[in-house]
Amino acid sequence: MPARIRAAAALTAAVLAGVLCAGLLAGCSGKPPVLSRVMGRVVYVHDGGVNAETLGVYLVASDADGMENLSAFYVINDDAQLFWKVDRASWISATAEGESWVGTASLSMPGDGPFPPGEYRVVLQANDGATVEDTFTLTARGTGPSTAKYPAASVEAGAINVAGVAGPYEIWAYGKDGKFAGAFSSSRPGAPVTVESIQSSSPALASGFTYRVYVWHADAGYGVLSVPYISSGGTP
Protein backbone atom coordinates (compact mmCIF):
# COMPACT_ATOMS: atom_id res chain seq x y z
CA MET A 1 0.00 0.00 0.00
CA PRO A 2 1.50 3.42 -1.00
CA ALA A 3 2.55 5.71 1.86
CA ARG A 4 -0.10 8.32 0.91
CA ILE A 5 -2.90 5.76 1.15
CA ARG A 6 -1.52 4.35 4.40
CA ALA A 7 -1.44 7.84 5.90
CA ALA A 8 -5.00 8.58 4.78
CA ALA A 9 -6.21 5.26 6.15
CA ALA A 10 -4.53 5.92 9.50
CA LEU A 11 -6.09 9.38 9.69
CA THR A 12 -9.60 8.16 8.87
CA ALA A 13 -9.24 5.29 11.34
CA ALA A 14 -8.22 7.75 14.05
CA VAL A 15 -11.20 10.00 13.28
CA LEU A 16 -13.55 7.01 13.41
CA ALA A 17 -12.04 5.83 16.69
CA GLY A 18 -12.73 9.25 18.18
CA VAL A 19 -16.33 9.25 16.95
CA LEU A 20 -17.02 5.79 18.34
CA CYS A 21 -15.29 6.54 21.66
CA ALA A 22 -17.43 9.64 22.10
CA GLY A 23 -20.47 7.63 21.15
CA LEU A 24 -19.78 4.99 23.77
CA LEU A 25 -19.40 7.63 26.48
CA ALA A 26 -22.54 9.48 25.43
CA GLY A 27 -24.51 6.25 25.21
CA CYS A 28 -24.03 5.36 28.88
CA SER A 29 -27.17 7.29 29.86
CA GLY A 30 -29.57 5.43 27.57
CA LYS A 31 -30.29 2.10 25.93
CA PRO A 32 -28.15 1.29 22.88
CA PRO A 33 -29.80 0.37 19.58
CA VAL A 34 -30.41 -3.31 18.79
CA LEU A 35 -28.57 -5.01 15.93
CA SER A 36 -30.22 -8.40 15.38
CA ARG A 37 -28.56 -9.44 12.14
CA VAL A 38 -26.00 -8.19 9.62
CA MET A 39 -25.48 -9.28 6.02
CA GLY A 40 -22.70 -8.20 3.68
CA ARG A 41 -22.58 -9.21 0.01
CA VAL A 42 -20.27 -8.36 -2.87
CA VAL A 43 -22.27 -7.56 -6.00
CA TYR A 44 -20.92 -7.14 -9.53
CA VAL A 45 -22.96 -4.49 -11.36
CA HIS A 46 -23.32 -4.34 -15.15
CA ASP A 47 -24.33 -0.87 -16.33
CA GLY A 48 -23.82 0.91 -19.63
CA GLY A 49 -21.01 -1.39 -20.74
CA VAL A 50 -19.12 -0.88 -17.46
CA ASN A 51 -18.76 -3.64 -14.87
CA ALA A 52 -18.10 -2.59 -11.29
CA GLU A 53 -17.73 -4.22 -7.88
CA THR A 54 -19.89 -2.95 -5.02
CA LEU A 55 -20.58 -4.04 -1.46
CA GLY A 56 -24.11 -4.26 -0.09
CA VAL A 57 -24.49 -4.14 3.70
CA TYR A 58 -27.87 -4.69 5.35
CA LEU A 59 -28.87 -4.61 9.02
CA VAL A 60 -31.90 -5.84 10.93
CA ALA A 61 -31.99 -2.97 13.40
CA SER A 62 -34.27 -1.40 15.99
CA ASP A 63 -34.16 1.18 18.76
CA ALA A 64 -36.19 1.64 21.94
CA ASP A 65 -36.91 5.23 20.89
CA GLY A 66 -37.95 4.28 17.36
CA MET A 67 -36.16 3.80 14.04
CA GLU A 68 -35.91 7.57 13.63
CA ASN A 69 -33.41 7.57 16.53
CA LEU A 70 -30.85 5.66 14.42
CA SER A 71 -28.36 8.06 12.86
CA ALA A 72 -25.66 6.12 10.97
CA PHE A 73 -23.73 2.90 10.65
CA TYR A 74 -20.06 2.27 9.94
CA VAL A 75 -18.49 -0.62 8.01
CA ILE A 76 -14.92 -1.33 9.12
CA ASN A 77 -12.19 -3.69 7.98
CA ASP A 78 -9.52 -3.41 10.67
CA ASP A 79 -6.88 -5.51 8.90
CA ALA A 80 -7.04 -3.44 5.70
CA GLN A 81 -7.61 -0.13 7.58
CA LEU A 82 -10.80 0.61 5.65
CA PHE A 83 -14.06 2.15 6.78
CA TRP A 84 -17.22 3.61 5.33
CA LYS A 85 -19.93 5.71 7.00
CA VAL A 86 -23.57 5.43 5.89
CA ASP A 87 -25.82 8.22 7.18
CA ARG A 88 -29.51 7.73 7.82
CA ALA A 89 -30.30 10.13 4.94
CA SER A 90 -28.47 7.91 2.45
CA TRP A 91 -29.47 4.41 3.52
CA ILE A 92 -32.44 2.46 2.18
CA SER A 93 -35.13 0.99 4.43
CA ALA A 94 -37.36 -2.02 3.87
CA THR A 95 -39.53 -4.51 5.73
CA ALA A 96 -39.19 -8.19 4.85
CA GLU A 97 -40.85 -11.10 6.68
CA GLY A 98 -41.69 -8.84 9.61
CA GLU A 99 -38.14 -7.53 10.03
CA SER A 100 -37.05 -3.90 9.58
CA TRP A 101 -33.92 -3.63 7.44
CA VAL A 102 -31.68 -0.64 6.75
CA GLY A 103 -28.66 -0.68 4.51
CA THR A 104 -26.87 0.31 1.34
CA ALA A 105 -26.07 -1.43 -1.92
CA SER A 106 -23.43 0.97 -3.21
CA LEU A 107 -20.22 0.90 -1.16
CA SER A 108 -17.09 0.88 -3.29
CA MET A 109 -13.37 0.50 -2.68
CA PRO A 110 -10.93 3.42 -3.00
CA GLY A 111 -9.56 3.21 -6.52
CA ASP A 112 -12.31 0.74 -7.52
CA GLY A 113 -10.25 -2.26 -6.43
CA PRO A 114 -11.73 -5.52 -5.09
CA PHE A 115 -13.02 -5.78 -1.54
CA PRO A 116 -10.52 -7.84 0.46
CA PRO A 117 -11.79 -11.10 1.98
CA GLY A 118 -12.01 -11.32 5.75
CA GLU A 119 -14.00 -9.99 8.67
CA TYR A 120 -15.81 -6.65 8.60
CA ARG A 121 -17.31 -4.91 11.62
CA VAL A 122 -20.60 -3.02 11.42
CA VAL A 123 -21.18 -0.37 14.10
CA LEU A 124 -24.71 1.04 14.39
CA GLN A 125 -25.05 4.44 16.07
CA ALA A 126 -28.07 6.23 17.59
CA ASN A 127 -28.64 9.99 17.73
CA ASP A 128 -27.47 10.12 21.36
CA GLY A 129 -24.17 8.42 20.42
CA ALA A 130 -25.02 4.95 21.78
CA THR A 131 -23.57 2.15 19.61
CA VAL A 132 -23.79 -1.59 19.03
CA GLU A 133 -21.80 -3.75 16.63
CA ASP A 134 -21.72 -7.08 14.80
CA THR A 135 -19.60 -8.65 12.06
CA PHE A 136 -19.85 -10.33 8.67
CA THR A 137 -17.23 -12.13 6.59
CA LEU A 138 -16.42 -11.88 2.88
CA THR A 139 -14.92 -14.95 1.21
CA ALA A 140 -12.24 -14.96 -1.48
CA ARG A 141 -13.71 -14.80 -4.99
CA GLY A 142 -12.24 -16.43 -8.09
CA THR A 143 -14.27 -14.29 -10.52
CA GLY A 144 -14.25 -10.52 -10.84
CA PRO A 145 -16.78 -8.11 -12.34
CA SER A 146 -15.12 -8.14 -15.77
CA THR A 147 -15.42 -11.93 -16.16
CA ALA A 148 -18.72 -12.58 -14.37
CA LYS A 149 -21.78 -13.68 -16.36
CA TYR A 150 -24.76 -11.32 -16.23
CA PRO A 151 -28.43 -12.15 -16.85
CA ALA A 152 -30.52 -10.53 -19.59
CA ALA A 153 -34.22 -9.70 -19.51
CA SER A 154 -37.07 -8.72 -21.80
CA VAL A 155 -40.80 -8.05 -21.47
CA GLU A 156 -43.05 -10.31 -23.50
CA ALA A 157 -46.82 -10.64 -23.16
CA GLY A 158 -46.81 -8.63 -19.93
CA ALA A 159 -44.15 -10.73 -18.20
CA ILE A 160 -40.44 -10.22 -17.53
CA ASN A 161 -38.51 -13.13 -19.02
CA VAL A 162 -34.96 -13.69 -17.79
CA ALA A 163 -32.19 -15.50 -19.66
CA GLY A 164 -28.77 -16.62 -18.52
CA VAL A 165 -29.92 -17.70 -15.04
CA ALA A 166 -29.86 -21.31 -13.88
CA GLY A 167 -31.43 -20.83 -10.44
CA PRO A 168 -33.47 -18.35 -8.41
CA TYR A 169 -33.35 -14.64 -9.21
CA GLU A 170 -34.99 -11.40 -8.11
CA ILE A 171 -36.37 -8.45 -10.04
CA TRP A 172 -35.26 -5.18 -8.38
CA ALA A 173 -37.74 -2.42 -9.28
CA TYR A 174 -37.13 1.34 -9.17
CA GLY A 175 -39.61 4.21 -9.46
CA LYS A 176 -39.32 6.97 -12.04
CA ASP A 177 -37.36 8.97 -9.46
CA GLY A 178 -34.71 6.25 -9.47
CA LYS A 179 -35.40 5.12 -5.91
CA PHE A 180 -35.45 1.42 -5.08
CA ALA A 181 -39.05 0.33 -4.55
CA GLY A 182 -38.93 -3.43 -3.99
CA ALA A 183 -37.56 -6.87 -4.89
CA PHE A 184 -39.74 -9.49 -6.55
CA SER A 185 -38.99 -13.21 -6.77
CA SER A 186 -40.56 -15.59 -9.24
CA SER A 187 -43.24 -17.90 -7.86
CA ARG A 188 -41.11 -20.88 -8.90
CA PRO A 189 -37.64 -21.28 -10.45
CA GLY A 190 -37.67 -20.09 -14.04
CA ALA A 191 -41.18 -18.63 -13.87
CA PRO A 192 -41.51 -15.06 -15.21
CA VAL A 193 -42.55 -12.13 -12.99
CA THR A 194 -45.49 -10.17 -14.40
CA VAL A 195 -45.32 -6.44 -14.95
CA GLU A 196 -48.80 -6.08 -13.42
CA SER A 197 -47.74 -7.73 -10.14
CA ILE A 198 -44.91 -5.22 -9.78
CA GLN A 199 -46.98 -2.17 -10.74
CA SER A 200 -49.77 -3.09 -8.32
CA SER A 201 -47.36 -3.41 -5.39
CA SER A 202 -46.66 0.31 -5.03
CA PRO A 203 -48.02 3.66 -6.28
CA ALA A 204 -44.43 4.61 -7.15
CA LEU A 205 -44.40 1.83 -9.77
CA ALA A 206 -47.95 2.09 -11.10
CA SER A 207 -47.14 4.33 -14.08
CA GLY A 208 -43.98 2.51 -15.10
CA PHE A 209 -40.63 1.54 -13.64
CA THR A 210 -37.10 0.46 -14.39
CA TYR A 211 -35.75 -2.86 -13.16
CA ARG A 212 -32.63 -4.97 -12.84
CA VAL A 213 -32.17 -8.71 -12.44
CA TYR A 214 -30.24 -9.84 -9.36
CA VAL A 215 -28.71 -13.29 -8.92
CA TRP A 216 -26.82 -14.47 -5.83
CA HIS A 217 -24.11 -17.13 -6.34
CA ALA A 218 -23.72 -18.45 -2.80
CA ASP A 219 -20.93 -20.93 -3.57
CA ALA A 220 -18.87 -18.28 -5.37
CA GLY A 221 -19.43 -15.57 -2.75
CA TYR A 222 -20.83 -12.85 -5.01
CA GLY A 223 -23.99 -11.65 -6.73
CA VAL A 224 -24.57 -10.10 -10.15
CA LEU A 225 -26.90 -7.24 -11.06
CA SER A 226 -27.92 -6.70 -14.68
CA VAL A 227 -28.08 -3.57 -16.79
CA PRO A 228 -31.29 -1.57 -16.07
CA TYR A 229 -34.36 -2.22 -18.22
CA ILE A 230 -37.65 -0.36 -18.51
CA SER A 231 -41.02 -2.00 -17.91
CA SER A 232 -42.13 -1.39 -21.49
CA GLY A 233 -39.48 -3.83 -22.62
CA GLY A 234 -36.30 -1.95 -23.59
CA THR A 235 -33.35 -0.34 -21.83
CA PRO A 236 -33.27 3.27 -20.62
N, C-alpha and C positions, 0 to 999 in steps of 0.2 A: 504494500500500500504506500503511495507517495507520501512524502512528509506533509504536504499541504492538506491532503485528505485526512491523515492521522491527526493533525492539529485541529482541524475542523470537527472531527468526530469527538476528540477529547473535550473540546469546548462545549459542544451540544450535549454531551453526556453530563458534564458538570452542571450546565443549566438545568437539565432535567432532574438531576439529583437534588438540586436546590428546591425545585418546584415540588417534588414528591416529599422531601423532608418537611417543608412548610405545610404541605397538605396533611401529613401524618400528625403534626403538632396541632393544627387547627381542628382536625377531626376528632380529637379526644373528647370534645364536649357533646358529640352527637353520635347517632348510629351510622356506621359506614354503609355504602350501597352494597347490594347483593349481586354477586357474579356467579350465576348457576352453571354456566357452560360457555366455553370459548371454542370457536372453530376458525382455523386458518387454512386457506387453500390458494395455491398458485394457479392462475388462470392465464392461458395464452389467448390473446385477443387478435382477431383478424379484422382489419378495418381499412378500407380504401387502399388495398394493396400493401399495407404495412402490418407486420406481425409484431406484437409487443408482449412482454411478460408483466403481469400485474399480480398483486397479492390482495385477496379478499379476506377480511377479518370480521367475524360476526360474534356478537355476545348476547346471551340470554341474561338480561340485566333487570334489576328493579331497585327501588329505593323506598324507604319508609315514608318519605315526604312526597312521593310521586315521581314519575319518570322525568318531569320537568326540572327536578332537582339535580339530574345528572348533567355534568358540564362538558366532559371530554374523556377520551381514553387514549392511552399511549401504547404503542407496540415497540418492543425493545429486544434487540439481539445483543446480549452482553458480550459474547465472544467476538463478534464482528464490529462492535461499537457503533451500532445503528439504532436509530429510533425515529418514530413518526408520531405526530400528534394529530388526532382527529377530533375537532370541535363538534359540539352538539349541532351547530348550524350546518355542518357539512356532512354529517352522517345520515344514513337512510334508516328508516324504522319500518318494521313489519310485525304482523302477528301470524304465527304459524302453529297449528295444533295447540292453541291455548297459551303459547309462550310469546313473550314480547322480546323481539330481537332488535338490536341496533348494530350498525356496522358500516363498512365501506368496501367497495369492490375495486378501488382504483389506486392503491398504494404502488409506488414504483421505486426501484433502486436508483441511487445517485449514478448518473452516467448510463442508465438503462441496462445495467448488467443483470445477471441472474441472482435471485434471492438465494443466499447460502443455506444449505441444509442445517438442521439443528434446532435447538429450543429457543422459542420466542416467549417473552413475558408480555402479558396484557394487563395494564394498570388502569382501572376505571376510577374516575374522580367525580365527586359531587361538588355542588356549588360552594359548600362550606369548607372544602379542602379534604374531606374524608376520602380515603382510598381503599380499594381492595384489588387483589390481583390473582391471575391464574396463568397457565401456560399452554402453548400448543407446540407441536413439532412438525417441521417440514422435512420430508425425506429427499434423498438425492434423486435427481431426475436424469434419465438417459436421453431424453428428447427435449429440444428447445423450441421456442416459438417459430423459428424459421423452417423447421422440419416436421412440425406437428401436422396432423391431418384435420381439416376443418369441415364441418357439415355444411350442406347447402339446402336451401328451402325454396318453395314456390307455393303460391295459392292456386288451387284448382278446385272448382265446384264448391267454393265456400270453405275449403279446408286447407290447412297448412301442411304440406307434404314435405318430409325431411329425407334427404339422401345422405349417404356416407356415414350412417350411424348404425352400429350393430346392436346396441342395447338401449337402455332408457335415456331419455333426453327431456329437457325442459324448454318451453318457449318463454323468453323474458320479454315482456311487453312494456312499452314506454309511451306516455301521452305525447300530444303534439308539442308540449313544452319541453320535451326531452327527459322528463323525470320518470324514474322507474315506477311502474304501477302494479306489477305482480308477475309471478312465475306460474306457468301452467304446464302440468305433466299430462301425457297422453293416458287415456283410460286403460290401455294395455300396451305392451311393447310393440312398436311399429305402427300403432294406430294414429291417424292424423288428429290434430287439435283444430276444432272449427273456429272460424273467425267470429261467428256469432257468440260462442261461449266466452270468448275473451272480451268482446265489446259489451256484453251484458253484465260483466263482473264489476264495472266501474264507470261512472259518468265521464271520467277523464279519457276513456278509451272508446266511448260510444260513437264518436264521429270519425274514427280512424286512429291508427296507431302505427308505430314502428316496432319491430321485434327482432330479436336475435335468438339463435339456437345455442343452448348450453349443454355440454356433455362432460360428465365427470369420469375420469379414468382412475379409479381407486388404486389399481395395482401399480400404475405408473406414477401416481402422486401428483397429477395435474389435471386441470380441466381445460376445455377449449370453448371459445365463444365466437360465433360466426359473425360475418359482416352483417350490418343492419339491413333489414328488408322493410317494405311498407305493406300494410294490410291489403292493399289493392293488388299486390302480386309482384311488384318490382323492387328495385333498390332505390334509396333516396338519391 
